[in-house]
Amino acid sequence: MPFLSEHLITRLQTIAVLLDRFAEATGRIIAWLTLGMVLITFTVVILRYLFQTGSIALQESVTYLHASVFMLGAAYTLKQDGHVRVDIMYQRFTPRTRAWIDLLGTLLLLFPVCLFILFSSLEYVTTSWSIQEGSREAGGLDGVFLLKTAIPVMAILLLLQGCSIVLHKLLLLTGHAQPVELDSGPDQEL
């Protein structure tokens, strides 16, 4: 579009790439939690069946890790286009039509839902922090307030990735689809 300067287009492309990199980095970090889940679950099974003992804290830590993977990995999954999509007709549309669908879906569905989750969870999370909420089980983890913090963090991460989607789709619709590639240095993959 003629009203967008090349400087503004470059800026928008750079922001989109940075947001994508952030989602990619958080996704890769969160993915390591799945290894932790497997190792802790293996430990719980060994303790239970070989040594006839158990640990509530270890069992709860699997739940914490599982929740963290799903809550904090949602934005990465969105970036990878890995969420469930009913695409009976979506695949048949032109890239421009798909861009409009993605843009409107992000603006009219993703953003309102994320904002609702964010604002409706704040009191819930701050109350948990104010009492330093811990496990109800004896020997459980004392970090329930940390686990609940994943709710607004998930909403924020999804909002950031949603901003990236909006930028990418706007750039595509204005004929500037190719984002700039930032120099990540010789040793960085991201």
C-alpha positions, -999 to 999 in steps of 0.1 A, spaced: 0 0 0 14 34 -9 7 50 25 32 26 42 67 38 41 95 13 35 109 22 69 76 13 86 73 -19 66 108 -29 76 100 -21 112 69 -42 112 87 -71 95 114 -68 122 89 -68 150 71 -99 135 104 -118 132 114 -109 168 80 -120 181 84 -153 162 119 -158 176 106 -152 211 79 -178 206 104 -202 191 128 -198 220 102 -202 247 88 -233 228 122 -249 227 128 -242 264 94 -255 274 99 -286 253 127 -297 278 100 -299 305 86 -330 287 119 -347 293 117 -338 330 82 -352 331 93 -385 316 123 -388 340 102 -379 371 74 -403 361 100 -431 356 114 -423 391 79 -424 406 73 -458 390 106 -472 401 101 -459 437 66 -473 439 72 -508 423 108 -516 433 110 -498 467 74 -497 477 76 -460 486 63 -428 470 66 -391 470 37 -367 468 60 -339 458 74 -359 428 39 -368 417 28 -332 419 58 -321 400 47 -341 371 14 -323 372 32 -289 374 54 -298 344 25 -311 324 5 -279 330 35 -258 322 41 -275 289 5 -270 278 0 -235 291 34 -220 282 37 -240 250 5 -228 235 20 -197 218 47 -219 203 21 -243 190 2 -213 175 34 -202 158 38 -237 143 1 -237 132 -3 -268 154 -36 -260 170 -67 -278 158 -83 -262 128 -115 -271 111 -103 -265 76 -129 -281 54 -126 -252 30 -96 -233 44 -71 -252 23 -89 -245 -9 -88 -207 -4 -62 -185 -19 -33 -173 3 -50 -139 4 -83 -153 16 -65 -174 42 -47 -143 54 -80 -125 59 -94 -155 78 -63 -157 100 -63 -119 106 -99 -117 115 -98 -149 136 -69 -135 155 -85 -101 160 -120 -113 167 -114 -146 185 -79 -150 198 -74 -115 212 -107 -113 231 -103 -148 245 -68 -141 257 -78 -107 272 -107 -124 290 -84 -151 304 -57 -125 314 -81 -102 332 -103 -128 347 -73 -147 361 -55 -118 377 -75 -118 410 -73 -155 412 -35 -155 407 -29 -125 430 -49 -141 458 -29 -172 454 3 -152 456 -9 -132 486 -13 -164 507 17 -182 490 -7 -210 482 8 -245 485 -3 -280 481 -33 -294 501 -14 -327 504 11 -333 532 45 -335 516 33 -318 484 48 -288 467 44 -254 481 42 -236 448 6 -237 437 8 -199 433 36 -204 408 15 -229 388 -15 -206 388 8 -178 374 10 -199 342 -26 -188 334 -20 -151 327 15 -158 313 -1 -181 288 -25 -154 278 3 -129 274 24 -153 253 -6 -160 231 -13 -123 227 23 -117 216 21 -145 191 -12 -131 179 5 -98 173 30 -116 152 2 -132 132 -15 -99 127 17 -83 115 25 -112 91 -10 -112 76 -11 -74 73 22 -75 55 10 -103 32 -22 -84 24 -3 -52 16 21 -70 -7 51 -71 18 49 -108 28 86 -115 30 98 -107 65 133 -94 70 158 -118 83 177 -105 113 213 -114 117 214 -139 145 252 -142 146 274 -171 136 267 -193 166 229 -188 170 203 -209 153 174 -187 161 
